[in-house]
C-alpha cells in the first residue's frame, strides 16, 4: 500500500515535474522524501520565501513548472511575498505544503486557504485520499496551462493514510486555447493599419509565452513597422535590424524618439503599464494604440482599441487579413534607416561624465565595464531597486527567458539572490548574472548560501550605495528623514567569503580583473562583486519621474 504523501510525490514526478525547492518540516517532509525517491531533483533553500522565489525564477527561465515545498503555518506565511509576486507575474508553480488536519485545526494552525485567496492563488486541498492522485495531477495541469501558482495542501492527519496502489494520473502536455480572433473583429485594427505611416509593433511577455516572436517579425516586415518590446520581453526581436529595443524607462534617447513618432502602435501580450509607457511620455498622444491581449478585461488606460485573443493566434489571422486587403507598405523604414541603426547601439555608444571618486565607482562606468566581460548567452536576474536601470540599460539579454526580474510584479525587493538559484538550476547552459542592491541583498542574504551550495557559475553584482537609493532620491527632497534611508557600509565581500564564495570589493574598473580571472578559470562557483557605487548618480528613468514632482 502507498501513503498519501508517497502518492502525491510520485504523481508530481509522473506529471513532468523535474525540480523542487523547499524547506522541510513536519507538514511536508514525507512528501518531499517521496518526491526525491521518484527522481525529482531537490534544492534545499534557507527560507521558504527564497524557495518560492526559486520556483518562480525557474519557471521564468525555463517555462517549466517547478515545486516550492514548505511545512504548514509559518512555512507558508514565509512564502507570501514571493508567492504574491509569482501570482501577479502569472508564473506556473506548485506550492506543496502541509495544512491543518481534516479533523480540526490545531492551536498553531491558520486558515491557509483564506490566505491563498487573498493572493489570488488556487488551492487544491487533498481531503479525499481516493482522489488524491487525480487532484494532484489537476493542480499541475492548472499551473502549467493557466500559468499560475497552485497550492496543494496536505492535511496533517492524512499524510500516512494508505491508498490503493493504482497508477498515477499523468498530466498531458497543454494543448492551449486557440485564442484566435475572427477576421471581422480585426476590422478596426485593419482600418488603423491601412492609414498608418509609421507603424510600431510592441511585444510583451504574453507574446513570448504564446510563441509569437516569428509571426510578429513576419507581420512587422509586411507592414514596414519598427519593433519594440516591454522590459520583460527583451530580446524577442534581437535578430531584426528594425528592433528599437525596450520600450519604456530603459529606452535609449534615439530609440525613444523613434517610438514617439509612431502613429499606430499595436501591442501584443503587453499590459502597457506606466513603466512601458514611461509615465505616458514614450508615445505620441495622438497615436492610435491597439492592445492585443488574451484577457480582454485588462484594458490599458492608453489603449484606443482592444483585440481579445492570444498574441500568436491574432498575429496569424491579422497577417492573413493584411495580405487579403493588400494593405500598402509605408516607407518609414526607408526614411529612418540610419536613425534606427544609431538607436540600436543603445546606451553603449553614449558617453557620460564619470562621477567616480577615490573610493566609489560611477554605476554607469561599472556597468559598461562589466558588459564587455559577460557572455552573450546569459541569464540576467534582477532584484528591485534604483540600480535596476544600469543593467537594464547596458546588459541586453538574448531572449525573454534570459531575463528574470524578481519583485517587479509586486514591487518588492529581496528576492534576487533566491531568483538566481532558480535561474541557474533551470538553465545550466547559460551563465547567471544577478544584480542586487545592498538593501535587497541583505534582505535575502540567506539564499547566498544556497547559491554557493548549488555549485553553479553565478556572478553576483551588488550595487552598494549604503542606502535605499530609490527612496532616497525620490522622497528625501519631499521631506523624508535621511536617517531612515541610509546605512553604515556593509562588507559584502567578507560575508560572501564566509559563505564559501569568491569575492572582491570593486571601487574602480581595474578591480574587475577578478571577473576576467574567474572566467579564465572556467567560472568556478559563485563570484560576488561588492561594488561601492557613487550614491548621487540618478538613473534617467527616475530623473524623469522627479521632474514631474
N, C-alpha and C positions, 0 to 999 in steps of 0.2 A: 504493500500500500504506500501511497505517496501523501505527504502532508501538504496542506495548502501552501505553505511557504515554498516548498520544493516545486509544486506545480506551477506557481507563479513565476519562479525563476526560470524554469525550463520553457514555459510559454513565451516569456520575453526573449529568450535566446532563439527559439524557433521562429519568432516574428521578425528576425533580422537585426535585433539589437546587438551591436558589436562592442560597445564600451559603456561603462558605468563609472560615475564619480560619486563619492559619498563619504559620510562619517557614520560609523556603525554604532548602534545602541540596542537596547532590548527589543525595540519595536521592529527592527529591520535586519538584525544580524543574521538570522536564519535564512531570510530571503536573499540576502547578499551572498551567503555561502552557496545557495542554490544557483545563483547567477554565475559565480565563478566556476562552480562544478560543471555547469553547462557550456563553459567556454567563453563567457563574456569577460572581456578584459576589464580590470578594475583599477582605478586610481584613487588612493586614499587622500582626501583633502584634509585640511586642518580646521576648516569651519564649514558649516552647512551652506552658508551664503556663497562661499567660494565654490563649493561643489555644484551649486545651481548655476553659477556663472560659467563654470567649465562646461557643463552640459549645453548651455545656451551657445557658447562660443563654438563648441564642436559642431553644432547644427549649422551655424552661420558659415563656418569654414568648409564644411563637407556636404551639407544638405541632408545628412543622415540624422535620424533620431538617436539620442543618447539618453541615458538614465541618470538622474540625480536621486540618490537614496539616502534617507535620514531616518532617525527614530521619531517617535511621536513628541508632542508638546514642544519643548524648546528646540528640538531638532527642526521641526517645520517652521516655527516662528523665526528661526535664524535665516531661513531661506527667503524671507518675504521681499526684501529689496531686489535681489537678483531675479526672483520669480516674477515680480511685477514688471521688471524690465523685459524679461523674456516674453511675457504675455503681451505687452504693448508692442514689442517688435515682431510678434507672430512667429516665434521660434518653436519648432517642433521638439518637444522633450517630454519624457515621462518622469514625474516625481513619484517615487516609490517610497512610502513611509508607513510607519506604524500609526495606529489610531486607537481610540478608546474601545474597550470591549463591547460587543453587542449586548451583553448583559447589563450594561450601565456604566457611566463614566466613573473613573477613579478620582480621588481628590485633586490629583495633579493634571487631569485632562482638561482640554478646552474644546470648544466647538470648532474643529478644524474645517469642517465643510463650510461654515459661515465665513471663516477667514478666506478660504479659496474663492467663495462667491464675491467677496469684496475686491478680489484681484482679477476677477473675470476668468478664473481657471476652472475647467470642468472637473468634476470629481467622480471617480468610479470606486465605490466602497464595497469591498468584497464580503458582503454579509451572508451570501448564499454559496457554500462550498461547491455545490453541484454545478454551478455556472461560473466558477472562478476562472477556469481556463478561457472560456468564451468571452467573459467580461474583460479579462486582461488583454486578450487579443484585440478586442474592440477599442480599448484605450490606446493601444499602439496605432491602430488604424486611424483613429481620430487625430492623434498627434501628427501623424505623417501626412494625411490627406488634407487636413484643415490647417496645417502649420500653426499649431498652438500647443502650449503646455497642457498636459492632462495629468491629474493627480490620481494615483492608485493607492487607496488606503487599506491597510491590513489590520483588522480588529485584533486586539491583543489576545483574546481568548479563542481565536480560531487558527492561530499560526500552526499549531500542531494537530489540527483536525485532519483526519485521514480522508482521502478522496479515492475513488476508483482509478485504477491505472489505465486510463484511456489516453489516446494520443492528444498532444497539444493542438490547439486550433491555430494554424499558421495564418499569417496576415498576407494576403496577396498584394502585389505592387499596386500602387494607386493608379487608377485609370485617369482620374482628374476630370473635372467638369469641362465641357467644351467651351463654355463662356463666350460663345460666338454671338455677335450682334447681327441682326438681319440687315441686309443692304439698305432697306428703307429707313432704318434707324440712323444710318450714316449720312442721310441727305444733308442735314445742316452742316456737318463737318465737310462733306464734299463741296458744298457751296462755298464754304470759307476757303478751302484749299484752291478752288478754281480761281479765286480772286487774289490769292497770296502772291506777293512779290518777293517776300523774304521769310520763307517758312523755316521753323526751328522745331526739331523733334527732341523731346526730353524724355529720358528713360529713368525710371525709379527702380527700387528693389523688386517691386511686383513684376516688372518687365524681365528682370533677370531670373526670378523664380519661375516664370512661365516659359522660359527658354526663348524669349522673343528677340534676342540680340541680332541674329542673322536676318530675320524677316524685316526688322526695323531698319537695318542698313540697306536692304533692298528697297524698302519703301522710301527712305530718305533719298537714295540715289535717283529713284524715279521722279521724285518731287523737286529735286535740286535743292534739298534742305541742308542745313547745318545740323550738327548733333551736339547734345549736351546730356549730362546725367546728374542725378542727385548725388550727394556725397556717398550714400550707401550703395550706389550702383556704379561707383567709379571704375573705370577701366573697361566698361562694356563696349565702348566704341574705340578702344585704343588703336586698332589697326586701320581705322578710317582716317584719311587725310583731311576730312572735314569735321573732325571732332574738336570741339572747343573745351573739352574737359568738364569740370564740375561746375554746375550752376548754383550760385549762392555766395555765401560769405568768403569761400576759399578761392573764388574765380579770380584769375589774374586780370588786371585792368583792361588789357587788349581783348581778352575773351569776353569779359563782362560788357564791354562796349558793343561788340557784335551781337550778343544776346539781346541787348537793349534795343537793337534796330529791328528785330524780328516783328513782323506784322501779324503772323499767325503762328501760335505755339501749340503743339499737340503733345501733351504729357501722358505717357503710358506707364501705369503702375506707380504713380508718384502722388504723394499726398499734397504736394505743393504747399508745404508748411512755411513758416516765416523765415526759416533758415535758407531753404531752397530759393525763396523769392527775395532773400536778403532784405527782409523788412519791407518788401514792396518796391525796392529800388532796382532790381535786376531787369525787370521787363518794362517795356513801354506801356504806360497806362492805356493807350489807345489800341494795343494789340488784342486780337481775339485769342482767348486762351481756352483750349479744349482739354478736358480731363477724361482719360480712359481708365476706368478702374473696375475691378471685379465687384466691388461694393458700391453700388450707385448711391447709397445713402451718405457716403463720406465725401460730400461735395466740398471742394475747397472754396474759400471765400472769393478767391480771384477767378474761379472758373466761370466762363461765359456759357459754355456748353459742357454737358456730361454725357459720355457714352458708357453704358454699363456693360462690362464684359471683360474677359481675360485678355491681357495685353497681346499675347501671341495670336489668339483667335481673331481678335478685332483687326490686328495688323494684316493678317492674311486676307480677310474679307475686304478691308479698305484698299489694299493693293489691287485686288481684282477689280474693284469698282473704279479705281483711278484709271486703270487700263481701259475698261469698258467705256468710260466717259472721254477717254483720250485727253485728260487734263493737260494744259500746256505746262512746260517746264520753264520757270523764270530763270533769269541769268544771274541770280545772286552769287552763286559760286564763282562765276567768271569775273564778276565785278569786285569780289573781295578776296580773291585767292591769296594775294600777297599778305593781306591783313590776317587771314586765317593761319598762314604759315608762321607769322610772328606770334600770334596768340597761342599756338600750340607749344611754343617754347616755355610758356607759363612763367612762373616766378623765377625760374633758374637763371634767366638772362637779365633779370632786373637787379641793378646794384642797390646797395643800401649803405648808409653811413654807419660804420661799425661802432657800436656803443660799448664794446668790451672795455673792461677795466683791468687793473693789475691782478685782481683775484676773481673776477667773474667774466663769463663769456656771453657775448650777444647771442640770444637764442637763434637768430637768423644765421649768423656765422656758424654756429654749432650745427644746425640742421643742414645747411648747404654743404658743409664739410663732410658730414656723415653720409650724405646722399651718394657721394662717389665711392663709398666703402660698402654699400649694401648691394646684394644680388638683386637682379630684376625680378626673379621668381621668389617672392617673399609674401608672408602674411603679416600685415600691419595690424596690430591690436592697439586701440586707444582706450585710455580711461577718460573721464570727463575733466574739464578744466580749461582755463585760459590758454594753456600751452598747446591745445589740440590744433591750433591754427598752423603751427610751424610744420609738423609732419604732414598735415593736410595740404599745405601749400607746396612743399618741396619733395615729398616722397610719393609719387604716383604708384598705384597698385596695378598688378597685372590683370585683375578682373575683380568683380564684386566679392567673390569668395576669398580674395586676398585682403579684405578689409573688414575687421571686426571692431565695431565702435561700441564698446560696452557702456551702459548707462545712458546712452543718448535718448532712448525712448522714454525713460523715466526721470531724466535729468538728475542722475545720481553719480557719485564718484566712489572709488574704492574697489571696483570690480576688474580693473585692468590686469593685475598680476594673475588673478584666477582665470580670466579670459585667455591669457597667454597659454596656460596649461591646456585648456580645451583645444585651442587652435593648433598648438604644437603636437599634441597627441593625434589630432584628427588629420593633419597634413604634414607628416614627417618628410615629405618630398620638398617642402619649402622651409626656408629659414623663417622663424618667427621673430619679429621685431616688435617689442611692446614699448609704448611711450606712456609715461605716467607723470603726474605732478607729484610734488613732495607730500601734499596733503592726502591724495588718493593712495600713494604708495604706503604711507604709514597706516592708513585705514585698512588696507588689505594686505599688510605685511606678512601675515601668517602664511599666505599662499606662495610667497617667495621660496619658502622651504619646499613646498610641493613642486614648484617649478624646478628647483635644483634636483630634487629626487627623481624627477621624470627623466633626467639624463638627456633631454632633447637640446639641440643647438638653439639657444634663445639669446637675443641681445635685448637687454633691459636698459632703456634710456630714461633716467629720472631728470625731469626739468625742475631743478631745485632752486626756487627763489625764496624759500623760507617763508612762504605766505600762501594764503588762498588768493591767487592772483586775480581771478575774475572778480571776486567780491571786492578786493582792494581797489582795482581800477574803476569798477562800476559804482561802488557805494561809499568809498571814502570821500569823494567830492560832495556826496549828498549828506554827509554828517555822521557816517558810521565811525565807531570807536576803533582807531587803528590797532589798539592792543588786542582786539578780538580777531584780527585778520592776519597778523604776522607772528612768527615763532623764532625761537633760537635755532641756529643751524643744526642739521642732523647729518651725522657722518654715515651716509648710506653705504659707502664702500666698506667701512669697517663692519657694519651689520651684515652685509652680503657675504663678506669673507667668513664671518662667524657661522653662517648657514651653509658654507661649503661652495659658494660661487666664486668665480674670479671677479675682481672688481678694481676699478680705478676712479680716482677723482679727476674730473675734467674742468680745467679753468682756462685753457687755451687750445687752439687747434692741434698743436703738437701732441697733446695728451691723447689724441685719438689714434696714435700709433698702436695703442693697445688693441684696437679693433683689427688693424692690419695683421698684427702678430697672431691674434686669435683665429682669424680666418686662414692664415697660412698654416696654422697648426691643425686645421680641419674643423674649426668651430666646436671645440670640446665643451659640452655642457653650457652653463649659463654664464654670461658676461654682463656685469652690471656697471653702467656708467653713471656715476653721481655727478651730474653736470650742474655746476654752480652758475646759474644764469643771471644776467642782469635783470633786476626786477622791473625796471622802468620802461622797457620796450613793450609797447602795446600793439597787439595784433590788429591788422586792418579791419577785420570784421567787427571787433569790439570798438575800435576807434570810430567807425561809422555809427554804431549804436550810441556812443557817448555824445556824438554831435547832435543827436536828436533829443537829448535830455534837457 
